[in-house]
Amino acid sequence: MNKIPFRVPTNRGQGDTWHFLVLVLVLVIVIGSFLNPITRTITITISITSTITSTSTNKTEAAMRVGLITLGCDKNTVDNEYLAGMLEDKGCEVAFIDDLSAEQAYDAVVVTTCGFIGDAKAQSVDTIVDLTDRKRVSGQPKRVFVAGCLAQRYSDDLMKEMPDVDGIVGVGQFQQLTDLILQNADPAHLSLVRDIPKVQIEHVLRRKRSDQTPHAFLKISDGCNHGCTFCSIPLMKGRNTSVPPRVLLEEARQLLDQGVKELILVAQDLAAYGRDETTDYRLPRFLRELCAIEGDFRVRCLYVYPAGITDELLDVLADEEKVVPYLDVPLQHLDPEVLRKMNRPSKDLNTFKLVEKVRERVPDIALRTTMIVGFPGESRQAHLNMLKGIRELRFNWLGAFQYSKEEDTPAGVMPGQLSRATKERRWKAVMETQAEITAELNQARVGTTARVLVESYDPDRAQWQVRSPHEAPEVDGAIWLQSDRPLTIGSYVHARIT
């Protein structure tokens, strides 16, 4: 049985009018932060065996206070909002926890974990240990539950190593987790994780939003059928499973009724939407039906694999006004040999011709991508090919990650594993190269006007944070706006970039 060590910290704590306003465009390159080497070790192995059935409870006798912690990707954000809606409908008081150091009393806390790369796993484990330590010492929270990707993949080991965890569920098990929390019984230390992971949404689930920002993520599918050699997502999420269009359209209407002004479509691969069904209903058709909903809102597409960028999709991007000219296209590398070793679906695709075609069809489009540096066997020349390609393609935004060796993946046993120092050096070179490109592209925007969405107000800056079609929240640059009059969060204004 394979084992993977986790080192976690022992230190705890912690409508629309034209207004030509002054914009200050601030370049923000979002990079992954990696945890420092530390001392506590928890060994995780792979074995999922528990199949225990929970008992449903219709309501709670008294208001139960439940805290939710979201780690990892925006798909986890959506999942926790589904869970929050279920719990609230059962009479619970639900709070989203951002600061573990805050002194709050909870009857139960749920940690929705990430298991994508080593650092994300360490963060998840550390959060669980922190909570169980608090529970053991102070009795708060009263109960701790673990859900999500790490729980799905390493349930047996979490059960063994963390006896103070009260219950564990895997991915997509919203109802089972709700029932387990509502039992409000003495600690049982149960695992309800299914042997085969699957995230399937078959009817509309009410979402209690984790914040009041005017944007929201709409998860149109989950799971992945791609066999990339470095990736463990299929082991944790299972195969690609699409949410029925009728469910998504109703969920979108509910979000818009709550004041959402930008719907951000997410999945492991948006272009795979509908491929698991027997019909020919695909992403372009869904986008057109989504845009047919009445209202002043916009739609953004994240995570579209290169091979899925079809003429039909480009037609939608070009002529649907509600779909912003923006695509996040995860390339991961630009060297043909590395792409072959990665087994990327687009390994035989000419990326340069594709990007040229996209920009011809949608002239004002902003493109974002991600790169993995330090993949096993990545030669110096392959790294230089990546840098050369980045300079030639000139993406508006780019994020880079150092390769993380994942157990039970083909890349994890490939020869030519690179040192941490080499990966760090190459990562810095990529980020420095992209910083220059993004700065030049941002400078070229000075003097132009844009219709921006007002996201928030910063009293320290005395400025408003806004986004144009060219920026996705959290991962791209920030635009700060100075206005001599109050603005409304969630409104659109026209502004000149200076």
C-alpha positions in Angstrom: 0.0 0.0 0.0 1.5 3.4 -1.1 2.1 6.0 1.6 2.5 9.7 1.2 3.9 11.9 4.1 2.2 15.2 5.0 4.2 17.7 7.0 1.9 20.2 8.8 2.8 23.1 11.1 2.8 22.6 14.8 2.4 26.3 15.3 -1.3 27.4 15.3 -3.0 30.7 15.9 -3.9 32.5 13.8 -29.0 51.3 -14.8 -26.2 51.9 -16.9 -24.9 55.4 -17.4 -21.7 56.8 -18.8 -19.4 58.2 -16.2 -15.8 58.8 -17.2 -14.1 58.0 -13.9 -10.5 57.7 -13.1 -9.2 54.2 -13.0 -5.9 53.0 -11.6 -5.0 49.6 -13.0 -2.9 47.6 -10.6 -1.1 44.6 -11.8 -1.7 41.7 -9.5 0.0 38.4 -10.4 -1.6 35.7 -8.4 0.8 33.0 -7.5 0.6 29.8 -5.5 2.1 30.0 -2.1 3.8 27.0 -0.8 3.9 25.9 2.9 7.3 26.0 4.6 8.9 22.8 5.7 7.6 21.8 9.1 7.7 19.1 11.7 4.5 17.2 12.3 4.0 14.2 10.0 0.7 12.3 9.3 0.9 9.3 7.0 -1.8 9.0 4.4 -2.4 5.7 2.5 -5.0 4.8 0.0 -7.9 2.6 1.0 -11.6 3.5 0.9 -13.9 0.9 2.4 -16.7 2.4 4.6 -20.3 2.0 3.4 -22.5 3.1 6.4 -26.0 4.4 5.8 -27.2 7.5 7.7 -30.6 8.2 9.0 -32.4 11.3 7.7 -33.8 13.9 10.2 -36.5 16.3 9.0 -35.8 19.1 11.5 -33.7 20.0 14.5 -35.3 20.5 17.9 -33.3 23.7 18.4 -31.3 25.9 16.2 -28.0 24.2 15.6 -25.0 26.4 14.8 -22.8 24.9 12.0 -19.6 26.4 10.6 -18.3 25.7 7.1 -14.7 26.0 6.0 -14.0 25.9 2.3 -10.5 24.9 1.1 -9.4 24.6 -2.5 -11.1 25.5 -5.7 -14.3 27.5 -6.6 -16.1 24.2 -7.2 -15.7 23.5 -3.4 -17.2 27.0 -2.8 -20.3 25.9 -4.8 -20.5 22.6 -2.9 -20.4 24.3 0.5 -23.1 26.7 -0.6 -25.3 23.7 -1.5 -24.6 22.2 1.9 -25.3 25.5 3.6 -28.7 25.7 1.9 -29.6 22.2 2.9 -28.7 22.8 6.5 -30.4 26.2 6.7 -33.6 24.6 5.2 -33.4 22.1 8.2 -33.4 25.0 10.7 -29.7 25.3 11.3 -27.8 28.6 11.7 -25.0 28.4 9.2 -21.8 30.5 9.1 -18.9 30.4 6.7 -15.6 30.5 8.6 -12.7 32.5 7.2 -10.7 33.0 10.4 -10.0 30.0 12.6 -8.6 32.3 15.3 -12.0 33.9 15.9 -13.7 32.8 19.1 -17.0 31.4 18.0 -19.1 28.6 19.4 -20.3 25.9 16.9 -22.3 22.7 17.4 -20.5 21.4 14.3 -17.8 22.5 11.9 -17.3 21.0 8.4 -14.0 21.2 6.6 -14.4 20.8 2.8 -11.0 19.8 1.8 -8.7 19.9 -1.3 -6.4 17.1 -2.3 -5.1 18.3 -5.6 -1.4 18.8 -4.8 0.8 18.3 -1.8 0.6 21.8 -0.4 -3.2 21.7 -0.7 -3.3 18.4 1.1 -1.0 19.8 3.9 -3.3 22.8 4.3 -6.3 20.5 4.6 -4.7 18.2 7.1 -3.4 21.1 9.2 -6.9 22.7 9.3 -8.4 19.4 10.5 -5.7 19.0 13.2 -6.2 22.5 14.4 -9.9 22.0 14.8 -9.6 18.6 16.5 -7.0 20.1 18.9 -9.4 22.9 19.8 -12.2 20.4 20.3 -10.2 18.2 22.6 -8.8 21.1 24.7 -11.8 23.4 24.9 -14.8 21.4 23.6 -15.2 23.8 20.8 -16.3 23.1 18.2 -18.4 20.3 19.7 -18.1 18.1 16.5 -15.8 18.1 13.5 -16.7 16.7 10.1 -14.5 16.3 7.0 -15.7 16.3 3.4 -14.4 16.8 -0.1 -11.5 15.6 -2.1 -9.0 14.7 0.6 -11.7 12.9 2.5 -12.7 11.0 -0.6 -9.2 9.7 -1.3 -7.8 9.2 2.1 -10.8 8.4 4.3 -9.4 5.3 6.0 -6.2 7.1 7.0 -8.0 10.2 8.3 -10.2 7.9 10.4 -7.1 6.1 11.7 -4.9 9.1 12.3 -7.6 11.5 13.6 -9.9 9.8 16.1 -11.4 13.1 17.2 -13.0 13.6 13.8 -16.7 12.8 14.2 -17.6 11.9 10.6 -16.2 11.8 7.1 -18.0 12.0 3.7 -16.6 12.1 0.2 -17.4 14.3 -2.8 -21.0 15.1 -3.7 -22.5 13.6 -0.6 -24.4 16.7 0.5 -27.5 14.9 1.8 -25.6 12.2 3.7 -23.5 14.9 5.4 -26.6 17.0 6.3 -28.2 13.9 7.8 -25.1 13.1 9.8 -24.8 16.6 11.2 -28.5 16.7 12.1 -28.3 13.5 14.2 -26.6 15.6 16.8 -25.6 12.4 18.5 -22.6 11.7 20.7 -19.3 11.5 18.6 -19.5 8.3 16.5 -16.4 8.6 14.3 -18.1 7.4 11.2 -17.0 7.3 7.5 -19.7 7.4 4.9 -17.3 7.7 1.9 -18.4 5.9 -1.2 -16.0 3.5 -2.9 -16.5 5.1 -6.3 -16.4 8.9 -6.3 -19.1 10.8 -8.2 -20.6 14.3 -8.0 -24.0 14.3 -9.5 -26.6 17.1 -9.3 -30.0 16.0 -10.6 -32.3 18.6 -9.2 -32.1 22.3 -8.1 -30.4 22.8 -4.8 -30.9 26.0 -3.0 -27.6 27.8 -2.3 -26.8 29.9 0.7 -24.1 32.2 -0.6 -20.9 32.4 1.2 -20.5 36.2 0.5 -22.5 39.0 -1.1 -20.2 39.8 -4.0 -22.0 40.5 -7.3 -20.4 37.5 -8.9 -21.1 33.8 -8.4 -19.7 30.5 -9.7 -22.0 28.2 -11.6 -20.7 24.7 -11.6 -21.9 23.0 -14.8 -20.2 19.7 -14.4 -17.7 17.9 -12.1 -15.2 15.1 -12.5 -12.9 14.5 -15.4 -12.3 11.9 -18.1 -8.9 13.2 -19.3 -6.0 11.0 -18.4 -3.3 13.6 -17.7 -0.4 11.7 -16.2 0.2 14.3 -13.4 -3.3 14.7 -12.2 -5.2 12.9 -9.4 -8.6 14.6 -9.9 -10.3 11.6 -11.5 -9.3 9.5 -8.5 -11.1 12.0 -6.2 -13.9 13.3 -8.3 -14.7 10.4 -10.7 -15.7 10.7 -14.3 -17.1 13.9 -15.9 -20.8 14.3 -14.9 -22.8 17.2 -16.3 -25.6 19.0 -14.5 -28.9 19.0 -16.5 -29.5 22.2 -18.3 -32.9 22.8 -16.7 -31.2 22.6 -13.3 -28.5 25.0 -14.2 -30.8 27.5 -15.8 -33.1 27.6 -12.7 -30.0 27.9 -10.4 -28.8 30.8 -12.6 -32.2 32.5 -12.3 -32.1 32.1 -8.5 -28.6 33.6 -8.3 -29.6 36.5 -10.6 -32.7 37.1 -8.4 -30.3 37.5 -5.4 -28.5 40.3 -7.2 -25.7 38.4 -8.9 -24.4 40.4 -12.0 -21.8 38.0 -13.3 -22.1 34.2 -13.6 -18.8 32.5 -13.8 -19.0 29.0 -15.4 -16.7 26.4 -13.8 -15.9 22.7 -14.3 -12.8 20.6 -14.7 -13.3 21.2 -18.4 -16.2 23.4 -19.6 -15.8 22.0 -23.1 -16.7 18.5 -21.8 -20.1 19.6 -20.8 -22.8 17.2 -22.1 -20.3 14.6 -23.5 -21.5 12.2 -20.8 -25.1 12.3 -22.1 -26.6 10.7 -25.2 -27.8 14.0 -26.6 -25.9 16.6 -28.7 -26.5 19.3 -26.1 -23.1 21.0 -25.5 -21.6 24.1 -24.0 -22.4 26.6 -26.9 -26.1 25.8 -26.7 -26.2 26.1 -23.0 -24.5 29.5 -23.2 -27.1 30.8 -25.6 -30.0 29.5 -23.4 -28.3 31.1 -20.4 -28.0 34.4 -22.2 -31.7 34.3 -23.1 -32.6 34.8 -19.4 -33.8 38.4 -19.0 -31.6 40.8 -17.0 -28.5 42.9 -17.2 -25.7 40.4 -16.3 -22.7 38.9 -17.9 -21.2 35.4 -18.2 -17.6 34.3 -18.0 -16.1 31.0 -19.0 -13.2 29.4 -17.0 -11.3 26.2 -17.7 -11.9 25.5 -21.4 -9.4 22.9 -22.7 -7.8 23.9 -26.0 -9.4 21.0 -28.0 -12.8 22.2 -26.9 -12.5 25.6 -28.5 -14.7 25.0 -31.5 -16.0 27.3 -34.2 -19.4 27.1 -32.5 -18.0 28.2 -29.2 -16.2 31.1 -30.9 -19.4 32.1 -32.6 -21.0 32.4 -29.1 -18.1 34.4 -27.8 -18.3 36.7 -30.8 -22.0 37.5 -31.0 -23.5 36.9 -27.5 -23.2 40.3 -25.7 -23.6 38.8 -22.3 -20.7 36.4 -22.7 -17.5 38.4 -22.0 -14.6 38.1 -24.4 -12.5 36.0 -22.0 -11.2 32.5 -21.9 -9.2 30.6 -19.4 -7.3 27.9 -21.4 -5.1 25.6 -19.3 -2.2 24.7 -21.5 0.2 23.4 -18.8 3.2 23.4 -21.2 4.3 24.5 -24.6 7.0 21.9 -25.4 5.7 19.1 -27.6 7.6 16.3 -25.8 6.5 17.4 -22.3 2.9 17.7 -23.5 3.2 14.1 -24.8 4.5 12.9 -21.5 1.7 14.7 -19.7 -0.8 13.0 -22.0 -2.6 16.3 -22.5 -5.8 16.0 -24.7 -4.3 18.8 -26.8 -0.8 17.3 -27.1 -1.2 17.1 -30.9 -2.9 20.5 -31.3 -1.0 23.5 -32.7 -1.5 25.9 -29.8 -0.1 28.9 -31.7 -2.5 28.6 -34.6 -5.4 28.1 -32.2 -4.6 31.3 -30.3 -4.2 33.1 -33.5 -7.6 31.9 -34.7 -9.3 32.8 -31.4 -8.0 36.4 -31.6 -9.1 36.7 -35.2 -12.6 35.6 -34.4 -12.9 37.6 -31.1 -10.5 40.5 -31.5 -10.9 42.0 -28.0 -10.6 38.7 -26.1 -8.5 38.4 -22.9 -6.8 35.0 -22.6 -5.5 33.4 -19.4 -3.6 30.1 -19.0 -1.7 28.1 -16.5 1.7 26.3 -16.8 3.3 23.5 -14.8 7.1 23.9 -14.4 9.5 21.1 -13.5 7.5 18.2 -14.9 9.6 15.0 -14.7 12.1 14.9 -17.5 11.6 18.6 -18.4 14.9 19.5 -20.0 16.5 22.9 -20.0 15.5 23.2 -23.6 11.9 22.3 -22.9 11.9 25.0 -20.2 13.3 27.5 -22.7 10.6 26.5 -25.2 8.0 27.3 -22.7 9.5 30.8 -22.1 9.8 31.4 -25.8 6.2 30.3 -26.3 4.9 32.6 -23.5 6.7 35.6 -25.1 5.2 34.8 -28.5 1.6 34.0 -27.3 1.4 37.0 -24.9 -1.4 35.9 -22.7 -3.1 38.6 -20.7 -2.8 36.6 -17.5 -0.8 33.5 -16.6 -0.4 31.4 -13.5 2.4 28.9 -13.0 2.7 26.0 -10.6 5.6 23.8 -9.6 5.0 20.2 -10.4 3.8 18.2 -7.4 4.5 14.5 -7.3 1.2 12.7 -6.7 0.9 9.1 -5.7 -0.9 6.7 -8.0 -0.3 8.9 -11.0 1.9 7.9 -14.0 4.1 11.0 -13.7 4.8 10.2 -10.0 6.9 7.2 -11.0 8.5 8.8 -14.1 12.3 9.1 -14.2 13.9 12.5 -14.2 12.2 14.0 -11.1 13.5 17.5 -10.8 14.9 19.1 -7.6 12.9 21.7 -5.7 15.6 24.3 -6.4 15.3 23.7 -10.2 11.5 23.9 -10.1 11.7 27.1 -8.0 14.2 28.7 -10.4 12.2 27.8 -13.5 8.9 29.0 -11.8 10.4 32.4 -11.1 11.6 32.7 -14.7 8.1 32.0 -16.0 6.5 34.5 -13.6 9.0 37.2 -14.3 8.5 36.7 -18.0 4.7 37.0 -17.7 4.9 40.0 -15.4 6.6 41.9 -18.2 4.0 40.9 -20.7 1.0 41.7 -18.5 2.5 45.1 -17.6 2.9 46.0 -21.3 -0.6 44.8 -22.1 -2.1 46.8 -19.2 -0.2 49.9 -20.2 -1.7 49.6 -23.7 -5.1 49.9 -22.1 -4.5 53.4 -20.7 -6.8 55.8 -22.4 -9.4 53.2 -23.2 -12.9 52.9 -21.7 -14.5 49.9 -20.2 -17.8 48.9 -18.7 -16.9 47.7 -15.2 -18.7 45.9 -12.4 -18.5 47.5 -9.0 -17.4 44.7 -6.6 -16.5 46.4 -3.3 -15.3 49.5 -1.5 -12.0 49.8 0.3 -12.3 52.6 3.0 -8.5 52.6 3.6 -7.9 53.4 -0.1 -11.1 55.4 -0.4 -11.5 53.6 -3.7 -13.8 51.1 -5.3 -12.6 47.7 -6.6 -14.1 47.0 -10.0 -13.6 44.5 -12.8 -13.9 44.8 -16.6 -14.6 41.9 -18.9 -10.8 41.3 -19.0 -10.4 40.3 -15.3 -11.8 37.2 -13.5 -12.1 37.6 -9.7 -9.3 36.5 -7.4 -6.9 35.3 -10.1 -6.4 38.3 -12.4 -5.4 41.9 -11.9 -7.3 44.4 -9.7 -8.7 47.7 -10.9 -9.1 50.5 -8.4 -11.6 53.3 -9.2 -11.8 56.7 -7.7 -15.2 58.4 -7.8 -16.4 61.7 -6.5 -19.8 60.2 -5.9 -21.0 57.1 -4.1 -21.4 54.0 -6.2 -23.6 50.9 -5.8 -22.0 47.5 -5.4 -23.3 45.3 -8.1 -23.8 48.1 -10.6 -22.1 48.7 -13.9 -20.5 52.0 -14.8 -18.4 53.1 -17.7 -14.9 54.3 -16.9 -11.8 55.5 -18.5 -8.5 53.8 -17.6 -5.7 56.3 -16.9 
